[in-house]
């Protein structure tokens, strides 16, 4: 394993026991998801939920209700109260993958949650306190998004309390075998082989 990864592992183990928000940056395929899971695994929150939200994978039209939940009757088709991903992660870790793709329309609501640690479900009026560790990941240059008006600067600083930058595999070829073994292990477990 490369010295860079050994250093990152040591940092992950130190950060795991804090409640600081961590922004994991790096190119696609550098292991951001693994780093987020390790932050949870080594933390006091292990055994509690680890909820991953892939921001670009959820259509913008339903992302707010997926994150914050909704009350019965909040919109057409809302036949019952539904708890969102943030509330589901209570006591554990919420991993917001590809946070750079979060629509500007939701950034203010996420910022409010980060500042006050309460949510309101869509269609709701009650503030619900949520205790959750936030870990985010991105392959994008968020500072460029800020300059272009696609990402809120105040949200960036709330998310980037500690930045964990993962170097690309081309700079750490000795890690490829370890990553391949991890992927094989996950595949084998997922398919009972």
Secondary structure, DSSP 4 states (H G I P E B T S, - for coil): --HHHHHHHHHHHHHHTS---EEEE--TTSSHHHHHHHHHHTSTTTTS-EEEEEGGGS-HHHHHHHHH-B-TTSSTT--S-B--HHHHTTTSEEEEETGGGS-HHHHHHHHHHHHH-EE--BT----EE---EEEEEESS-HHHHHHTTSS-HHHHHHH-SEEEEPPPGGG-GGGHHHHHHHHHHHHHHHTT-
